[in-house]
């Protein structure tokens, strides 16, 4: 089971980290791939916010990938990385979902409806992954 969860963490972590890094460094190609919205499809303030978020996420989302790699090779240190990485992903997901929901409730454009739905689903998966990883890490540490 450790290998399966480790691979899951590597794949989901690499998707989030890689997607945010591409969104930060190359927003136009990232938008063509559906990783972010076109600037014209969203409010200017939201565009600026997600640019800053992508830059920060590029610097902070990698620990879950490390935790997954360490879990695959059965290193006991995976749990420390998992607790930190899980916390980062829980924050990342919660902020993304709640910010978009609040902006939508107030009538702001945060992207086309299909992309917004995809963002909610992906962020929820990452948040759940972070929460499960935190619990598994704490169980392993005890």
C-alpha positions in Angstrom: 0.0 0.0 0.0 2.9 2.4 0.7 4.1 2.1 -2.9 0.6 2.9 -4.3 0.2 5.9 -2.0 3.7 7.0 -2.8 3.1 6.9 -6.5 -0.2 8.7 -6.0 1.6 11.5 -4.1 4.3 11.8 -6.8 1.8 12.0 -9.6 -0.7 14.3 -8.0 2.1 16.4 -6.5 4.0 16.7 -9.8 0.8 17.7 -11.6 0.1 20.5 -9.1 3.7 21.7 -8.7 4.4 21.4 -12.5 1.1 23.1 -13.4 1.7 26.0 -11.1 5.3 26.4 -12.2 4.2 26.4 -15.8 1.4 28.9 -15.0 4.0 31.2 -13.3 6.8 31.0 -15.9 4.7 30.5 -19.1 1.1 31.6 -18.5 0.1 31.7 -22.2 1.1 28.1 -23.0 -0.3 27.0 -19.6 -3.7 28.6 -20.6 -3.6 26.7 -23.9 -3.1 23.5 -22.0 -6.0 24.4 -19.7 -3.8 24.8 -16.6 -4.9 28.4 -16.1 -7.3 30.8 -17.6 -6.6 33.3 -20.4 -6.1 36.8 -19.0 -9.1 38.1 -20.9 -11.4 35.5 -19.3 -11.0 36.7 -15.7 -11.0 39.8 -13.6 -7.7 41.7 -13.7 -7.3 41.4 -9.9 -8.0 37.7 -10.1 -5.4 37.4 -12.9 -2.8 39.2 -10.7 -3.7 37.0 -7.7 -3.3 33.7 -9.5 0.0 34.9 -11.0 1.4 35.5 -7.5 -0.2 32.3 -6.2 1.4 30.3 -9.0 4.8 31.8 -8.2 4.4 31.0 -4.5 3.1 27.5 -5.2 6.1 26.8 -7.5 8.3 27.4 -4.4 6.1 25.4 -1.9 4.3 22.5 -3.6 7.3 20.2 -4.0 7.5 18.6 -0.5 4.6 16.2 -1.3 6.5 14.9 -4.3 9.5 14.3 -2.0 7.2 12.5 0.5 5.9 10.3 -2.2 9.4 9.4 -3.4 10.5 8.6 0.1 7.4 6.5 0.7 8.1 4.5 -2.4 11.6 3.7 -1.2 10.3 3.0 2.3 12.2 5.7 4.0 10.9 6.5 7.5 11.5 10.2 6.9 8.5 10.2 4.4 6.2 11.0 7.3 7.8 14.3 8.2 7.8 15.4 4.5 4.2 14.1 4.2 3.0 16.1 7.2 4.6 19.3 5.8 3.6 18.6 2.2 0.1 17.6 3.2 -0.3 20.8 5.1 0.8 22.8 2.1 -1.6 21.0 -0.2 -4.5 21.4 2.3 -3.8 25.2 2.4 -3.3 25.4 -1.4 -6.6 23.6 -2.0 -8.6 25.4 0.6 -7.5 28.8 -0.5 -8.1 28.0 -4.1 -11.7 26.7 -3.5 -12.8 29.4 -1.0 -11.3 32.3 -3.0 -13.0 31.2 -6.2 -16.3 30.5 -4.5 -16.3 33.9 -2.8 -15.5 35.7 -6.0 -18.2 33.8 -7.9 -20.8 34.6 -5.3 -20.0 38.3 -5.8 -20.3 38.0 -9.6 -16.6 38.3 -10.5 -15.3 36.4 -13.6 -12.8 33.7 -12.5 -12.9 31.7 -15.7 -15.3 29.8 -18.0 -17.7 27.5 -16.1 -16.2 24.2 -17.3 -12.7 25.3 -16.2 -14.0 26.6 -12.8 -15.6 23.2 -12.2 -12.4 21.5 -13.2 -10.5 23.7 -10.8 -12.9 22.9 -7.9 -12.6 19.2 -8.6 -8.8 19.2 -8.9 -8.3 21.4 -5.8 -10.7 19.1 -3.8 -8.7 16.1 -4.8 -5.4 17.8 -3.8 -6.9 19.0 -0.5 -8.2 15.5 0.3 -4.8 14.0 -0.6 -3.1 16.5 1.7 -5.5 15.7 4.6 -5.1 11.9 4.1 -1.3 12.3 4.0 -1.3 14.4 7.2 -3.3 11.7 9.0 -1.1 8.9 7.6 2.0 10.8 8.6 0.8 11.3 12.1 -0.1 7.7 12.4 3.3 6.7 11.2 5.1 9.1 13.6 3.3 7.6 16.6 
